[in-house]
Each structure stands twice: as structure tokens, then as C-alpha cells.
Amino acid sequence: MVYQEDFGVERWMDAYETKVKLNISETCCASLSIEQLETILDKPFPVQNLLSKRLVYGDIPGSLDVRNTIAELYNETSIGDIKINADDILATNGAIGANFLLYYSLVGPGDHVICVDPVYQQLKSVPAVFGGEVELLKLRQENDFLPDLDELHKMVRPGKTKIININSPHNPSGSVISDPLLKKIVDIAREAGAYLICDEVYRPLFHSLPKGVEAPSSVVSLYEKGISTGSTSKAFALAGLRFGWIVTSDKSVITECMKRRDYSTISVSMIDDIVATWALTGRHKLLEHNIQLCKTNLEIVDQFIKDCEGAVSWYRPQAGTTMFLKIHGVTNTEQFCKDFISEYSTLLVPGETFDSPGYVRIGFANATEDLKQGLDNLQKFIKTYRK
């Protein structure tokens, strides 16, 4: 049997998320119902379209409607020369399905894969399952959790590095790779002949960029071997759809992914496709709603940080829904989080699941009242725990 290490963060969530009163570890914008979406989008759900649709496999790459809509999303939020069309998109079962399918399609024994770290564990663990030699590019708080170009350049093996794997907006810190930095990473990838995969599942939830800084482009608009993965889960608050995508102008990648998906999921659910199309055609109003939620909630976090009086430090997220808190004086944050559950029935994610003990990850785009209560609990707990 092929060895696969435990997926730390998912094992943690599975163990505790249904057993607590408050969950401030959830990484999606506060999940929405169809009724709530109708109000936010100011348009009715196409019930008759759903009821009348025969539930066949549907278009295997995803419906033309949903792929055209995703193409519009990418083209309107990027300034690069490469424009995306429906043929550059493959619908998948969530972004996690997109990432797995990419590694299944592209990575073989001995392939050199560079991956940023800390990162969602799938991005560094799955390539190793397929025989890849994974080398980690460390992201550090003192460097705003951004890739160090000198370190990256030293890691690259021209002609041997198959994939450079980055993540922006970044989980768990909320950092963002700017266009100037991304273009330099593209130059390194192009020189090596490597694919540049960017997990962009939190894109385009850019809520706190510095004044005068434009939202960055997707990697697929800047590089012919750039690959983006995304979904309706995080920025669009619809994790229950299990709808994601792979985007790249490299048609050979789409072809290889489709060949291999024949052996697993074949296609996405037609029902998910219909709901995703409807929601994404109203994306501007939905993103406006979720960006405001993030801004409101980050103001609450700002006050929490101040009230902790130096007990915690952080990188203030520029985008996405996650933040990475350093708990000063605590080295075993897994035990810290277990004790917090026992005393306050409130869930965090320990940094150990990101190979970063001493940190905890919090999802700050939960329902505002839940975040307020959860942070109040955490502040009280930190004061007693550190004594």
C-alpha cells in the first residue's frame, strides 16, 4: 500500500469541530444558504432550471456556462497579457480535488518539486506520494511570510525542477504575493522550465492591501506554464458545493488532467455546476459582502491584539480569511489548543499542523458574533495560561 502521512489539519478538524460550541478555526467566509444568497445577489435561484435538468454526467470539463464565468473572473482581476477562455479551465471537486489531480498528472518518481512552507499540507505531501522529491521554501514572519527570491533561486535545479508551488493569498498568514514579486518568481520558473502552480483558493478576497497597492494578477495571466487552482469555498462562502477548478493556458496540462480524472471522479455534479454558475455570475455583490465581513472582523481582531498587551504577535492579513498568531511563551500549541477546548469549548488550529509550533491559526471571516466570543475566550485563556 502506498504510504500517505496523516493530513494534520484535517485530522485535527475531524476530531474536534463537531464537539465544540465555538469554531473560530473555519477558513471559509461565513457559509451561506441559498436563501441568503438570493438576498445578497438580488436575484432568484433558478429552481426550474434545476428541477428540469436531467441528471446525466453533463459536460465532463464542466459546463460551458460555468467555465466562461470562471474565465471572466480571472480576466477581470488580472493585468497580464495571457487571457483565459473556457478551454483553459477544468471543473473539479473542490480546490483539494484540483490540487490532487494536478500532482497525479504532473509528478513522477524523482521529479524535483519546490513548495513554500508553512502551507496547506496537501501541497507538499501529495507530490511525495507520487515519487516527487519535495524541497521546502520556508516562509518567515519577519519576511511577511513571502518567498525569499535568493533562497528560491538557489533551490532551483535547471532542467530538473518540475514544479514550483506557491500559495497566494497565503494560508495560514493571509500574505499576498505582489505583481512585482510574482513576476520575479515567474522569471525563475521560466528559466528552469518549471511549472508554477499557485493555490489561489482565497483569491480574489483582497480586503486589506496597503493604500495605493493594486490587487495582484493571477499567475495564469503572467506565465504560459502558470497553473491556478481555486474554488467556491473560501472567498465565495460556498464550501458545501464542493466545486473547484484548474486554470492554465497550457492545454497539455488540461489534457493530462482529464485523462487521469477518468479513473477517479470523471466529472463534477451537475447540481453543483448549476449552483456555482448562478452564484459566480453574481460574484461582484457576493465578494462585496464577504470583503466587508473581513474588514469588520479584522477591526475586532485589531482590538483583541491590542488587549492582549504583547502576549501575541501576528502578520496582519492582506487577503483571504486566515491569520497566524504567535502565542508568546507557549511552545506546545497543540496542548494549548486542547486545553482551550477543555476550558472554553472553542476551536483553534495548532501551529503543529503546519509544522510551526508556537502559532495558532484562526479563521477570522466566521460570523462576527462567533469571532467576538471566541477571541474574548482566547484572551481570558491566554492571561491564565501564561501565569
C-alpha positions as CSV (number, residue, x, y, z in Angstrom):
1,M,0.0,0.0,0.0
2,V,1.3,3.5,-0.9
3,Y,2.3,5.4,2.3
4,Q,0.5,8.7,2.9
5,E,1.2,10.6,6.1
6,D,-1.8,11.9,8.1
7,F,-3.2,15.2,7.0
8,G,-2.6,17.1,10.2
9,V,-5.0,20.0,10.0
10,E,-7.8,17.8,8.5
11,R,-7.4,15.1,11.2
12,W,-7.5,17.9,13.9
13,M,-10.7,19.4,12.4
14,D,-12.3,16.0,12.1
15,A,-11.5,15.2,15.7
16,Y,-12.9,18.4,17.3
17,E,-15.1,20.6,15.0
18,T,-18.4,18.9,15.8
19,K,-17.6,18.7,19.5
20,V,-17.2,22.4,20.4
21,K,-19.6,25.2,21.0
22,L,-17.5,27.8,19.1
23,N,-15.4,27.1,16.0
24,I,-13.1,30.0,15.0
25,S,-10.8,27.7,13.0
26,E,-13.1,27.6,10.0
27,T,-11.3,29.0,6.9
28,C,-14.3,29.9,4.7
29,C,-16.2,33.2,4.7
30,A,-19.3,32.6,6.9
31,S,-21.2,29.9,4.9
32,L,-24.4,31.0,3.2
33,S,-27.7,29.4,2.4
34,I,-29.4,29.6,-1.0
35,E,-32.0,32.0,0.6
36,Q,-29.2,34.2,1.9
37,L,-27.5,34.2,-1.5
38,E,-30.7,35.3,-3.2
39,T,-30.8,38.3,-0.9
40,I,-27.1,39.2,-1.4
41,L,-27.2,38.7,-5.2
42,D,-30.6,40.3,-5.5
43,K,-31.7,37.6,-8.0
44,P,-33.8,34.4,-7.5
45,F,-32.3,31.0,-7.6
46,P,-33.0,29.2,-10.9
47,V,-35.2,26.5,-9.4
48,Q,-36.9,25.5,-12.6
49,N,-33.6,25.0,-14.4
50,L,-32.5,22.7,-11.6
51,L,-35.8,20.7,-11.4
52,S,-36.0,20.2,-15.2
53,K,-32.4,19.2,-15.7
54,R,-31.8,15.5,-16.4
55,L,-29.1,14.3,-14.0
56,V,-26.7,12.9,-16.5
57,Y,-22.9,13.2,-16.2
58,G,-23.0,16.6,-18.0
59,D,-20.1,18.3,-19.8
60,I,-17.1,16.4,-18.5
61,P,-14.8,19.5,-18.2
62,G,-17.7,21.5,-16.6
63,S,-20.5,23.3,-18.3
64,L,-19.6,25.9,-20.8
65,D,-21.5,28.5,-18.8
66,V,-19.5,27.9,-15.6
67,R,-16.2,27.8,-17.4
68,N,-17.0,31.0,-19.3
69,T,-17.9,32.6,-15.9
70,I,-14.6,31.5,-14.3
71,A,-12.7,32.8,-17.3
72,E,-14.4,36.2,-16.8
73,L,-13.4,36.1,-13.1
74,Y,-9.7,35.6,-14.0
75,N,-9.6,38.1,-16.8
76,E,-11.2,40.9,-14.9
77,T,-8.9,40.5,-11.9
78,S,-5.5,40.2,-13.8
79,I,-3.5,42.6,-15.9
80,G,-1.2,40.1,-17.5
81,D,-1.0,39.5,-21.3
82,I,-2.4,36.0,-21.2
83,K,-6.2,35.9,-21.4
84,I,-8.2,32.9,-20.2
85,N,-11.0,31.2,-22.1
86,A,-13.3,28.2,-21.3
87,D,-10.9,25.7,-22.9
88,D,-8.3,26.7,-20.3
89,I,-10.5,25.5,-17.4
90,L,-11.3,22.2,-15.9
91,A,-14.0,21.9,-13.2
92,T,-13.1,19.7,-10.2
93,N,-14.4,18.5,-6.9
94,G,-13.2,21.5,-4.9
95,A,-9.7,23.0,-4.9
96,I,-8.5,20.0,-3.0
97,G,-9.6,17.8,-5.9
98,A,-7.9,20.3,-8.3
99,N,-4.6,20.1,-6.4
100,F,-4.6,16.3,-6.1
101,L,-5.4,15.9,-9.8
102,L,-2.5,18.2,-10.8
103,Y,0.1,16.3,-8.8
104,Y,-1.4,13.0,-10.1
105,S,-1.0,14.3,-13.6
106,L,2.4,16.1,-13.4
107,V,4.6,14.5,-10.7
108,G,6.5,11.3,-11.2
109,P,9.4,9.5,-9.4
110,G,12.4,11.7,-8.9
111,D,10.7,14.9,-10.0
112,H,12.0,17.9,-8.1
113,V,9.2,19.9,-6.5
114,I,9.7,23.2,-4.6
115,C,6.9,24.1,-2.2
116,V,6.5,27.1,0.2
117,D,6.1,26.2,3.9
118,P,4.1,26.7,6.1
119,V,1.3,25.8,3.7
120,Y,-1.8,23.7,3.4
121,Q,-0.3,20.3,3.9
122,Q,-1.7,18.8,0.7
123,L,0.6,21.0,-1.4
124,K,3.8,19.5,0.0
125,S,2.6,15.9,1.0
126,V,0.8,14.7,-2.1
127,P,3.7,15.3,-4.6
128,A,5.8,13.0,-2.4
129,V,3.2,10.2,-2.7
130,F,3.8,10.2,-6.5
131,G,7.5,9.9,-6.0
132,G,8.4,13.6,-6.1
133,E,11.4,15.0,-4.3
134,V,9.9,17.8,-2.3
135,E,12.1,20.7,-1.1
136,L,10.6,23.3,1.2
137,L,11.0,27.0,0.8
138,K,10.5,28.5,4.3
139,L,8.2,31.5,4.7
140,R,9.0,33.6,7.8
141,Q,7.0,36.1,9.8
142,E,10.0,38.6,9.7
143,N,9.7,38.5,5.9
144,D,5.9,38.9,5.9
145,F,5.5,35.2,5.0
146,L,6.7,35.9,1.5
147,P,9.1,33.8,-0.6
148,D,12.8,34.7,-0.4
149,L,13.9,35.0,-4.0
150,D,17.6,34.3,-3.3
151,E,16.6,31.1,-1.4
152,L,14.3,30.1,-4.2
153,H,16.9,30.7,-6.9
154,K,19.4,28.5,-5.0
155,M,16.9,25.7,-4.7
156,V,16.0,25.5,-8.4
157,R,17.7,22.9,-10.5
158,P,17.6,23.9,-14.1
159,G,16.2,21.1,-16.3
160,K,15.3,19.1,-13.2
161,T,12.9,21.2,-11.1
162,K,9.4,20.1,-12.4
163,I,7.2,22.3,-10.2
164,I,7.4,25.4,-8.1
165,N,4.4,25.5,-5.8
166,I,3.3,28.8,-4.2
167,N,0.1,29.9,-2.4
168,S,-1.4,33.4,-2.6
169,P,-3.3,34.7,-0.7
170,H,-1.4,32.5,1.8
171,N,-2.9,30.1,4.2
172,P,-2.3,30.4,7.2
173,S,-0.9,34.0,7.3
174,G,-3.0,36.0,4.8
175,S,0.1,37.4,3.0
176,V,-0.1,38.3,-0.7
177,I,2.5,38.0,-3.4
178,S,2.5,41.3,-5.3
179,D,2.7,41.5,-9.1
180,P,6.4,42.7,-9.0
181,L,7.4,39.7,-6.7
182,L,5.2,37.3,-8.7
183,K,6.9,38.4,-12.0
184,K,10.3,37.6,-10.5
185,I,9.1,34.2,-9.4
186,V,7.8,33.6,-12.9
187,D,11.2,34.5,-14.3
188,I,12.9,31.9,-12.1
189,A,10.3,29.3,-13.1
190,R,10.6,30.1,-16.8
191,E,14.4,29.9,-16.7
192,A,14.1,26.5,-15.1
193,G,11.4,25.3,-17.5
194,A,9.3,24.5,-14.4
195,Y,5.5,24.7,-13.9
196,L,4.5,27.4,-11.5
197,I,1.4,26.2,-9.5
198,C,-0.3,28.8,-7.3
199,D,-3.1,27.7,-5.0
200,E,-5.3,30.7,-5.3
201,V,-8.3,29.4,-3.4
202,Y,-8.6,32.6,-1.4
203,R,-8.5,34.8,-4.5
204,P,-9.9,37.4,-5.1
205,L,-10.7,38.2,-1.5
206,F,-8.3,41.2,-1.3
207,H,-9.6,43.3,1.6
208,S,-6.6,44.9,3.3
209,L,-4.0,45.7,0.8
210,P,-1.8,48.7,1.6
211,K,-3.1,52.0,0.3
212,G,-2.2,52.5,-3.4
213,V,-1.4,48.8,-4.0
214,E,-3.4,47.1,-6.7
215,A,-4.8,43.6,-6.3
216,P,-2.2,41.2,-7.9
217,S,-2.7,39.2,-11.0
218,S,-3.3,35.5,-11.2
219,V,-0.2,33.5,-12.1
220,V,-2.0,32.2,-15.2
221,S,-2.1,35.7,-16.8
222,L,1.7,36.1,-16.5
223,Y,3.2,32.7,-17.4
224,E,2.4,30.2,-20.1
225,K,3.2,27.4,-17.7
226,G,1.4,29.0,-14.8
227,I,-1.4,27.0,-13.2
228,S,-4.0,28.2,-10.8
229,T,-6.4,26.3,-8.5
230,G,-9.5,27.8,-6.9
231,S,-13.0,27.0,-5.7
232,T,-16.3,28.4,-4.5
233,S,-15.4,27.5,-0.9
234,K,-13.3,30.3,0.7
235,A,-13.9,33.7,-1.0
236,F,-17.4,32.8,-2.1
237,A,-18.6,31.1,1.2
238,L,-20.0,28.0,-0.6
239,A,-17.8,25.1,0.7
240,G,-20.8,22.8,0.6
241,L,-20.9,22.9,-3.2
242,R,-17.5,21.0,-3.4
243,F,-16.9,22.9,-6.7
244,G,-13.4,23.9,-7.8
245,W,-11.2,24.4,-10.9
246,I,-7.9,24.2,-12.6
247,V,-6.9,27.1,-14.8
248,T,-4.0,27.2,-17.2
249,S,-3.3,28.3,-20.8
250,D,-1.1,25.2,-21.2
251,K,-3.6,22.9,-22.9
252,S,-1.4,19.8,-22.4
253,V,-1.9,20.1,-18.7
254,I,-5.7,20.2,-19.1
255,T,-5.5,17.2,-21.4
256,E,-3.4,15.2,-18.9
257,C,-5.6,16.1,-16.0
258,M,-8.7,15.0,-18.0
259,K,-7.1,11.6,-18.9
260,R,-6.3,10.8,-15.3
261,R,-9.6,12.1,-13.9
262,D,-11.3,9.4,-15.9
263,Y,-10.0,7.0,-13.3
264,S,-11.4,8.9,-10.3
265,T,-14.3,11.4,-10.4
266,I,-15.0,11.6,-14.2
267,S,-16.9,14.9,-13.8
268,V,-18.4,17.2,-11.2
269,S,-22.0,17.1,-10.1
270,M,-24.4,18.9,-12.4
271,I,-26.2,20.3,-9.4
272,D,-23.0,21.8,-8.1
273,D,-22.3,23.2,-11.6
274,I,-25.7,24.9,-11.8
275,V,-25.5,26.5,-8.3
276,A,-21.9,27.6,-8.9
277,T,-22.7,29.2,-12.2
278,W,-25.6,31.1,-10.6
279,A,-23.5,32.3,-7.7
280,L,-20.4,33.2,-9.7
281,T,-22.4,35.3,-12.2
282,G,-23.3,37.4,-9.1
283,R,-19.8,37.3,-7.8
284,H,-19.3,41.1,-7.5
285,K,-22.1,41.5,-5.0
286,L,-21.0,38.3,-3.2
287,L,-17.4,39.5,-2.9
288,E,-18.5,42.9,-1.8
289,H,-20.5,41.2,1.0
290,N,-17.6,39.0,2.0
291,I,-14.9,41.7,1.8
292,Q,-17.0,43.9,4.2
293,L,-17.3,40.9,6.5
294,C,-13.5,40.5,6.6
295,K,-12.9,44.2,7.2
296,T,-15.4,44.3,10.0
297,N,-14.0,41.3,11.6
298,L,-10.3,42.4,11.3
299,E,-11.2,45.5,13.3
300,I,-12.3,43.2,16.1
301,V,-9.0,41.3,15.8
302,D,-7.1,44.5,15.9
303,Q,-8.7,45.3,19.3
304,F,-8.0,41.8,20.5
305,I,-4.3,42.1,19.6
306,K,-4.1,45.4,21.5
307,D,-5.9,44.0,24.5
308,C,-3.5,41.0,24.7
309,E,-0.8,43.5,25.6
310,G,2.1,41.8,23.8
311,A,1.1,38.2,24.6
312,V,0.6,37.6,20.9
313,S,2.0,38.9,17.7
314,W,0.9,38.5,14.1
315,Y,1.2,39.4,10.5
316,R,-2.0,41.4,9.7
317,P,-3.7,39.6,6.8
318,Q,-4.0,41.5,3.5
319,A,-6.3,39.0,1.9
320,G,-8.1,35.7,2.5
321,T,-9.7,34.6,5.7
322,T,-6.9,33.1,7.9
323,M,-4.4,34.6,10.4
324,F,-1.4,33.0,12.1
325,L,-1.0,34.1,15.7
326,K,2.3,33.7,17.6
327,I,1.5,32.9,21.2
328,H,4.5,34.1,23.2
329,G,5.7,31.9,25.9
330,V,3.9,28.8,24.5
331,T,5.9,26.2,22.6
332,N,3.4,23.3,22.6
333,T,0.4,24.9,20.9
334,E,-1.2,21.6,20.3
335,Q,-1.6,21.1,24.0
336,F,-2.6,24.8,24.4
337,C,-5.4,24.2,21.9
338,K,-6.6,21.0,23.6
339,D,-6.6,22.8,27.0
340,F,-8.5,25.7,25.4
341,I,-11.1,23.3,24.1
342,S,-11.5,21.7,27.5
343,E,-11.9,25.0,29.3
344,Y,-13.9,27.1,26.7
345,S,-15.2,24.7,24.1
346,T,-13.7,26.8,21.4
347,L,-11.7,25.5,18.5
348,L,-8.4,26.8,17.1
349,V,-5.9,25.1,14.8
350,P,-2.4,24.5,16.4
351,G,0.7,25.5,14.5
352,E,2.0,22.0,14.8
353,T,-0.4,21.0,11.9
354,F,1.7,23.5,9.8
355,D,5.0,22.4,11.3
356,S,5.0,25.7,13.2
357,P,4.7,25.1,16.9
358,G,4.1,28.3,18.9
359,Y,1.5,29.5,16.5
360,V,-2.3,29.0,16.2
361,R,-4.4,29.6,13.1
362,I,-7.7,31.4,13.3
363,G,-10.3,31.9,10.6
364,F,-11.4,35.5,11.1
365,A,-14.2,35.5,8.5
366,N,-16.6,33.5,10.6
367,A,-19.9,35.0,11.8
368,T,-18.9,38.2,13.6
369,E,-20.5,37.4,16.9
370,D,-18.8,34.0,16.9
371,L,-15.5,35.6,16.3
372,K,-16.1,38.2,19.1
373,Q,-16.9,35.5,21.6
374,G,-14.1,33.2,20.5
375,L,-11.5,35.9,20.8
376,D,-12.9,37.0,24.2
377,N,-12.5,33.4,25.3
378,L,-8.9,33.3,23.9
379,Q,-7.9,36.5,25.6
380,K,-9.1,35.2,29.0
381,F,-7.4,31.9,28.5
382,I,-4.0,33.4,27.5
383,K,-3.9,35.5,30.6
384,T,-4.4,32.5,32.9
385,Y,-2.3,30.0,30.8
386,R,0.8,32.2,30.8
387,K,0.9,32.6,34.6
